Amino acid sequence: MAAKSDGDFQEWLEGVMEYYSNLSDVKRNLTIDCIIACSGSSQLSHLFAKTSLLLYRDFIKLLPAELKEHLLSFLDGKSLLICCCACKTWNDIISSSPRIWQQACRRSGLTVDKDLDNGDAKYWKSYFLEMTKRLHNMKSYKCFSTKTYDRNLRRVTAVYYHKGKVATASDSKIIQIWDCGRDVCLLTIRTDSSVASIKFDDSILIASSYLGHMVSWDAISGQRLTEYMRHSGAIFTFDYSKDMNLLISGSSDNRIKIWALSNGYLYKTLSDHSCWVLKVMLCPYTAEKGSKHMDRHLLFSLDKTVIVVRLMTFISSDMSPEGLYITTLYSIKHGRSDDSALFTPGLHFDGEFLYYPKESFDNQKSSTLCKWDVRQKCMVSEMELNLKVRALLGVGKKYVVILTPWQHKTLPNFIVLDKNSLEKVALWNIPPSKPIGPDCSQLCLGERDWLDGLDGKNDQGVLLTAAIDENCVYVLKWLPRSSQDAT
């Protein structure tokens, strides 16, 4: 067959292209397969070169700067680091954008301080890398340090932490406040009986006893202030509010008593629990718009089967006994009423939701974390933890802290979970201790700001204080990041 002239070839090619453009996708693919089948090495090499330009085109280079940054901000930190190694152009874009690294920090669960006006991309990249390593070390036993204090006391019955200080109480009828940083005893107080629970702040220390009474002392001088008399059973739990001048106590006599914090006057006794009161909690509650009473508080009380929710406020400004208003809003059933029901300590309120653990009815080796909407009076979620919970120690916006039963020194029983995914974020082994009291009085979380998310500043200080076997106090602390790097 005679070769076509250039003009004839061009006309033929245009006709083929027009005919090809009208084919279906299946017929187009079949045509290409036939062309490839009858092509030689030169044509195949040419085809590869042309398709490579189309397939491996760097579309990022073709986009406006704002759109480049927006698209890359959807990548997680690990992917961003891989992209930095792909080519110089991508590395320049990513390494010069603070927004990209701030978003990567948020995706990793880190807190980005909105008030920190820092547009330096190097700062945010360095912050991301440093805190990512911190999160990794939290899982691998490289993030915390411990210290065990043997005070030559009898059994330690209660501990409490506040602003770098820890208070301990023991069967020796001694209460001590220690400075955790300097390891110095700041105050020693002798009590009339063994302490069941203890709390303190900058000015006041309060302890409840197994004999049914409570006493308050000046937290600086140790001067005895007020005695609150009395319950007919052990006082496992109490809470107080200086703003309302109230002290609430719950006892094994099934009663709740409401006292004036300053002078011990008994305002009221509540008797609507049918078994031991294991936890009371007094929490500020935001008033609805238009309400005349802005100082409202919620009183939560818990026994092994129900949680009772009450609203408390003073109608009169002078906080007289006649002006104290208490109303029961509703009850939440959280456990079985039979004698075999097991109680798991831990009740936490974040201003909107109430969190508490309960034993899974279907699987006794697992516990459920319940989230209750207090205002809407409904259960939001019941998350299966696939862990047996001994105590719920803390709940924040980002993390949940639980203690599981001790099994072996090589197995973690102090576990931090991501609140949304329930992924294990931090692990540690706390030495075994005697059975935990109903109010978790033998365990106390230290600094709590990190529960809302790590921000590079709140991962320091005391993480946990615990009364353990052999009459000792166990303190778990954050390692400084410089020391962590050295290990």
HUTABEL-V468997 format. One record per residue. N is the residue number from 1. SS is DSSP state (hx for helix, st for strand, lp for the rest). OMEGA is omega in whole degrees, -180 to 180 (* if undefined). BURIAL is + if it has 24 or more other ideal C-beta (glycine too) atoms within 12 Angstrom, else -. Layout:
# HUTABEL-V468997
((N:SS:OMEGA:BURIAL) (N:SS:OMEGA:BURIAL))
This chain:
# HUTABEL-V468997
((1:lp:-176:-) (2:lp:179:-) (3:lp:178:-) (4:lp:174:-) (5:lp:-179:-) (6:hx:-180:-) (7:hx:179:-) (8:hx:180:-) (9:hx:-179:-) (10:hx:179:-) (11:hx:178:-) (12:hx:-178:-) (13:hx:179:-) (14:hx:178:-) (15:hx:177:-) (16:hx:-179:-) (17:hx:179:-) (18:hx:180:-) (19:hx:-179:-) (20:hx:-178:-) (21:hx:-180:-) (22:lp:-179:-) (23:lp:173:-) (24:lp:180:-) (25:hx:-179:-) (26:hx:-179:-) (27:hx:176:-) (28:hx:180:-) (29:hx:179:-) (30:hx:177:-) (31:hx:180:-) (32:hx:178:-) (33:hx:-180:-) (34:hx:179:-) (35:hx:179:-) (36:hx:-177:-) (37:hx:-177:-) (38:lp:180:-) (39:lp:176:-) (40:lp:-177:-) (41:hx:-180:-) (42:hx:-180:-) (43:hx:180:-) (44:hx:177:-) (45:hx:178:-) (46:hx:179:-) (47:hx:179:-) (48:hx:-180:-) (49:hx:-179:-) (50:hx:-179:-) (51:hx:178:-) (52:hx:179:-) (53:hx:-180:-) (54:hx:-175:-) (55:hx:-174:-) (56:lp:178:-) (57:lp:179:-) (58:lp:-176:-) (59:hx:180:-) (60:hx:-179:+) (61:hx:-174:-) (62:hx:-174:-) (63:lp:173:-) (64:lp:-175:-) (65:hx:-178:-) (66:hx:-179:-) (67:hx:175:-) (68:hx:-178:+) (69:hx:-179:+) (70:hx:-179:-) (71:hx:-178:+) (72:hx:-180:+) (73:lp:178:+) (74:lp:-179:-) (75:lp:174:+) (76:lp:-174:-) (77:hx:-180:+) (78:hx:179:-) (79:hx:179:-) (80:hx:179:+) (81:hx:177:-) (82:hx:179:-) (83:hx:179:+) (84:hx:180:+) (85:hx:-175:-) (86:hx:180:-) (87:lp:-177:-) (88:hx:-178:-) (89:hx:180:-) (90:hx:179:+) (91:hx:180:-) (92:hx:-179:-) (93:hx:-175:+) (94:hx:-175:+) (95:hx:-179:+) (96:lp:-176:-) (97:lp:176:+) (98:hx:-178:+) (99:hx:-180:+) (100:hx:-177:+) (101:hx:175:+) (102:hx:179:+) (103:hx:177:+) (104:hx:177:+) (105:hx:180:+) (106:hx:-180:+) (107:hx:179:-) (108:lp:179:+) (109:lp:179:+) (110:lp:179:+) (111:lp:176:+) (112:lp:-177:+) (113:lp:-179:-) (114:lp:-179:-) (115:lp:-180:-) (116:lp:-178:-) (117:lp:-178:-) (118:lp:-180:-) (119:lp:-178:-) (120:lp:-179:-) (121:hx:180:+) (122:hx:179:-) (123:hx:-176:-) (124:hx:176:+) (125:hx:179:+) (126:hx:178:-) (127:hx:179:+) (128:hx:-178:+) (129:hx:-178:+) (130:hx:-178:+) (131:hx:174:+) (132:hx:176:+) (133:hx:177:+) (134:hx:179:+) (135:hx:178:+) (136:hx:-178:-) (137:hx:177:+) (138:hx:179:+) (139:hx:-171:-) (140:lp:174:-) (141:lp:-178:-) (142:lp:-170:-) (143:lp:-173:+) (144:st:173:+) (145:st:-176:+) (146:st:173:+) (147:st:180:-) (148:st:-178:-) (149:st:174:+) (150:lp:-175:-) (151:lp:-177:+) (152:lp:180:-) (153:lp:170:+) (154:lp:-174:-) (155:lp:177:+) (156:st:-174:+) (157:st:-177:+) (158:st:173:+) (159:st:177:+) (160:st:-177:+) (161:st:176:+) (162:st:172:+) (163:lp:175:-) (164:lp:179:+) (165:st:177:+) (166:st:176:+) (167:st:179:+) (168:st:176:+) (169:st:-175:+) (170:st:176:+) (171:lp:174:+) (172:lp:-178:-) (173:lp:179:+) (174:st:172:+) (175:st:178:+) (176:st:172:+) (177:st:-176:+) (178:st:171:+) (179:st:-175:-) (180:lp:-179:+) (181:lp:-176:-) (182:lp:-179:-) (183:lp:-178:-) (184:st:176:-) (185:st:-177:-) (186:st:-175:+) (187:st:174:+) (188:st:-179:+) (189:st:175:+) (190:st:-177:-) (191:lp:-179:+) (192:lp:-176:-) (193:lp:180:+) (194:lp:-175:+) (195:st:178:+) (196:st:-179:+) (197:st:-175:+) (198:st:174:+) (199:st:176:+) (200:st:174:+) (201:lp:-176:+) (202:lp:-172:-) (203:lp:-173:-) (204:st:175:+) (205:st:-179:+) (206:st:178:+) (207:st:174:+) (208:st:-174:+) (209:st:175:+) (210:lp:-180:+) (211:lp:172:+) (212:lp:177:+) (213:lp:179:+) (214:st:179:+) (215:st:174:+) (216:st:179:+) (217:st:170:+) (218:st:-174:-) (219:lp:178:+) (220:lp:-174:-) (221:lp:-176:-) (222:lp:180:+) (223:lp:179:-) (224:st:-175:-) (225:st:-172:+) (226:st:173:+) (227:st:-176:+) (228:st:-173:+) (229:lp:-30:-) (230:lp:169:+) (231:lp:177:+) (232:lp:177:-) (233:lp:-179:+) (234:lp:177:+) (235:st:-178:+) (236:st:-169:+) (237:st:173:+) (238:st:175:+) (239:st:-178:+) (240:st:176:+) (241:st:177:+) (242:lp:-180:-) (243:lp:-179:-) (244:lp:-178:+) (245:lp:-178:+) (246:st:172:+) (247:st:-179:+) (248:st:179:+) (249:st:177:+) (250:st:-168:+) (251:st:175:+) (252:lp:173:+) (253:lp:178:+) (254:lp:-175:+) (255:lp:172:+) (256:st:178:+) (257:st:-179:+) (258:st:-173:+) (259:st:166:+) (260:st:-176:+) (261:lp:-171:+) (262:lp:-174:-) (263:lp:176:-) (264:lp:178:+) (265:lp:-180:-) (266:st:179:+) (267:st:-170:+) (268:st:173:+) (269:st:179:-) (270:st:-173:+) (271:lp:-175:-) (272:lp:173:-) (273:lp:-177:+) (274:lp:177:-) (275:lp:-173:+) (276:lp:173:+) (277:lp:-171:+) (278:lp:-179:+) (279:st:167:+) (280:st:-177:+) (281:st:-179:+) (282:st:-172:+) (283:st:173:+) (284:st:-177:+) (285:lp:-177:+) (286:lp:-180:-) (287:lp:176:-) (288:lp:-179:-) (289:lp:179:-) (290:lp:-179:-) (291:lp:178:-) (292:lp:-175:-) (293:lp:-177:-) (294:lp:-176:-) (295:lp:-178:+) (296:lp:174:+) (297:st:172:+) (298:st:175:+) (299:st:176:+) (300:st:174:+) (301:st:-170:+) (302:st:165:+) (303:lp:-172:+) (304:lp:-179:+) (305:lp:-176:+) (306:st:169:+) (307:st:179:+) (308:st:-179:+) (309:st:-180:+) (310:st:176:+) (311:st:-179:+) (312:st:174:+) (313:st:173:+) (314:st:179:+) (315:lp:179:-) (316:lp:-177:-) (317:lp:-178:-) (318:lp:179:-) (319:lp:177:+) (320:lp:180:-) (321:hx:-179:-) (322:hx:-176:-) (323:hx:179:-) (324:st:-177:+) (325:st:179:+) (326:st:176:+) (327:st:177:-) (328:st:-178:-) (329:st:-180:-) (330:st:177:-) (331:st:178:-) (332:st:176:+) (333:st:-176:-) (334:lp:-178:+) (335:lp:177:+) (336:lp:-178:-) (337:lp:-179:-) (338:lp:-175:-) (339:lp:-178:-) (340:lp:-179:-) (341:lp:179:-) (342:lp:-179:+) (343:lp:177:+) (344:lp:-178:+) (345:st:175:+) (346:lp:178:+) (347:st:-174:+) (348:st:-179:+) (349:st:-178:+) (350:lp:-179:+) (351:lp:180:-) (352:lp:-176:-) (353:st:176:+) (354:st:-179:+) (355:st:176:+) (356:st:178:+) (357:st:171:+) (358:st:-180:+) (359:st:177:+) (360:lp:-179:+) (361:lp:-176:-) (362:lp:-175:-) (363:lp:-176:-) (364:lp:177:-) (365:lp:-178:-) (366:lp:178:+) (367:st:-179:+) (368:st:175:+) (369:st:-177:+) (370:st:178:+) (371:st:-174:+) (372:st:176:+) (373:st:-173:-) (374:lp:-177:+) (375:lp:-178:-) (376:lp:177:-) (377:lp:-179:-) (378:st:177:-) (379:st:180:-) (380:st:-179:-) (381:st:172:-) (382:st:-174:-) (383:st:177:+) (384:st:-175:-) (385:lp:-176:+) (386:lp:177:-) (387:lp:174:+) (388:lp:-175:+) (389:st:175:+) (390:st:177:+) (391:st:172:+) (392:st:-171:+) (393:st:-178:+) (394:st:177:+) (395:st:176:+) (396:lp:179:+) (397:lp:-175:+) (398:lp:-171:+) (399:st:174:+) (400:st:-179:+) (401:st:179:+) (402:st:172:+) (403:st:178:+) (404:st:179:+) (405:lp:180:+) (406:lp:180:+) (407:lp:-178:-) (408:lp:-177:-) (409:lp:179:-) (410:lp:-177:-) (411:lp:-178:-) (412:lp:174:+) (413:lp:172:+) (414:st:-170:+) (415:st:174:+) (416:st:-178:+) (417:st:168:+) (418:st:-172:+) (419:lp:-177:+) (420:lp:-176:-) (421:lp:-176:-) (422:lp:174:-) (423:lp:179:-) (424:st:-175:+) (425:st:-180:+) (426:st:-177:+) (427:st:174:+) (428:st:177:+) (429:lp:175:+) (430:lp:-179:+) (431:lp:-178:+) (432:lp:179:+) (433:lp:177:+) (434:lp:-178:-) (435:lp:-177:-) (436:lp:177:+) (437:lp:-177:+) (438:lp:-178:+) (439:lp:-177:+) (440:lp:-174:+) (441:lp:178:+) (442:lp:180:+) (443:st:178:+) (444:st:173:+) (445:st:177:+) (446:lp:178:+) (447:lp:-172:+) (448:lp:-176:+) (449:hx:-177:+) (450:hx:178:+) (451:hx:178:+) (452:hx:-180:-) (453:lp:179:+) (454:lp:-180:+) (455:lp:179:+) (456:lp:-180:+) (457:lp:-174:-) (458:lp:177:+) (459:lp:180:+) (460:lp:180:+) (461:lp:-176:+) (462:st:178:+) (463:st:-176:+) (464:st:168:+) (465:st:-175:+) (466:st:170:+) (467:st:-175:+) (468:st:178:+) (469:lp:-179:-) (470:lp:172:-) (471:lp:-177:+) (472:st:174:+) (473:st:-175:+) (474:st:-179:+) (475:st:178:+) (476:st:-176:+) (477:st:170:+) (478:st:169:+) (479:lp:171:+) (480:lp:-176:-) (481:hx:177:+) (482:hx:178:-) (483:hx:179:-) (484:hx:180:+) (485:hx:-179:-) (486:hx:180:-) (487:lp:*:-))
